[in-house]
Amino acid sequence: MSAPPAFQKYFTLEEAVKTLPAVKETLGIAHRQMDELRDNVILNKRLLLAKQDSGRVPSDAEVAVLQEKFEGYEEALGRWTEYFGKQGIILRELEAGLIDFPYHSYSADQDFLLCWRLGEDGIFYFHGINEGYAGRHPITLLPE
């Protein structure tokens, strides 16, 4: 009796490569949205700090606005993670555009993650499911 699959979806190397144009486009949209949200958080935080530096105490309403902006950023990040997850893609780090595609090697009877990072022209690396970016190996060593 075999163990249940660790991931809801598995990609072949070819399938993962075919999704890259859509992933790149979606990451561009996500980056624009998240940059705007992050800038709003930073601006509001700087305004509060400037007020504190001048000896005034920020009002509860001002603090609430900052908290609301931060929560909006966190919620948007969660939505992007969920969006990719519904496609079987693991979003590791939005800002860096670090993506993993679950892959199952039948010859090794083991799961791996095809690893791609924004700026790379293709999928050139993979790693074990308990390794991370630092444990990447050249795709030429990927067991079939």
PyMOL commands that set and color helices and strands:
alter all, ss='L'
color gray80, all
select helices_A, chain A and resi 13-53+60-86+133-135+139-141
alter helices_A, ss='H'
color red, helices_A
select strands_A, chain A and resi 90-93+98-105+110-117+125-128+137-138
alter strands_A, ss='S'
color yellow, strands_A
deselect
rebuild
show_as cartoon
